Amino acid sequence: MKLFSGNKNSSLLLVIAFVAAVLFAFYYYVVLPKKEELNSTQNTISSTRTEIRSMQEQIANLENEQAIETNIFSLRKRLPQSREIDQLLLNIEEIEYVSGTRVLNINFNNYDSLVSESMKQEQTAPEENTDGEEEEGEEKETPISSIDISTLPSELKLITFVLDVEAPDYNSLLTFIEEIENLERIMHIDALNFELPGEESVIQNEEETVTVSVQVTTFYHEGTE
């Protein structure tokens, strides 16, 4: 009887040991690798998310830089860093073609002058005009902008010029002026001086050739971006 009881206990212990061994083997060879794989996957996901965030930040920075470059490019078209007289003359030629007008003459001021220098010119202009009527008839006056200089940055450079324009009719002249104002570069129409008796007569005689002097001011700034 005792022998049977001992065998039974031994068998139970063997079964328990076998089950424990199977469970250990299952945990060691199945569960543990899966846990390690899961941890590795989670680490990979976390690393990937970090990389994605980093890439998103880089993309956002690039987009901001591109937006800034685009804004600077747009601003430089409005306010260039140099005189760009050749481009200005090319624009005027294109406007001639579009409007059907003809520019007879262009008279520039000292287009290297600063705004502050232009203010001095404006202040001394009346004294220069008192020298005599004969000099006025022989030589054209230097164009001086009518813009309130005190409202502008002191280092801003300006170019003021007068266009003597011949138009076949009033509508063509109006198109010429509108095209000047619609240029990407900032253009300010300072004055219009008609050679006919007055603007009213120009409107009444729309088919008559119109000759007018158009004074325009534009700007540039040789600053850093």
QUIDA-V249644 format. One record per backbone hydrogen bond with DSSP energy under -1.0 kcal/mol. NH is the residue of the N-H (numbers start at 1). CO is the residue of the C=O. Records with the same first field share a line. If there is no record, write none. Layout:
BEGIN
NH=CO  CO
END
This chain:
BEGIN
5=1
6=2
7=3
8=4
9=5
10=6
11=7
12=8
13=9
14=10
15=11
16=12
17=13
18=14
19=15
20=16
21=17
22=18
23=19
24=20
25=21
26=22
27=23
28=24
29=25
30=26
31=26
32=27
34=30
35=31
36=32
37=33
38=34
39=35
40=36
41=37
42=38
43=39
44=40
45=41
46=42
47=43
48=44
49=45
50=46
51=47
52=48
53=49
54=50
55=51
56=52
57=53
58=54
59=55
60=56
61=57
62=58
63=59
64=60
65=61
66=62
67=63
68=64
69=65
70=66
71=67
72=68
73=69
74=70
75=71
76=72
77=73
78=74
79=75
88=84
89=85
90=86
91=87
92=88
93=89
94=90
95=91
96=92
97=93
98=94
99=95
100=96
101=96
102=166
104=164
105=164
107=162
109=160
111=109
113=110
115=156
116=154
118=114
119=115
120=116
121=117
122=118
123=119
124=120
125=121
128=124
129=125
130=127
131=128
136=132
137=133
138=134
139=135
149=147
151=148
152=149
156=153
157=220
158=113
159=218
161=216
162=107
163=214
164=105
165=212
166=102
167=210
173=169
174=170
175=171
176=172
177=173
178=174
179=175
180=176
181=177
182=178
183=180
186=78
188=217
190=215
191=215
193=213
195=211
202=198
203=199
204=200
205=201
208=205
210=167
212=165
213=193
214=163
215=191
216=161
217=188
218=159
220=157
221=80
END
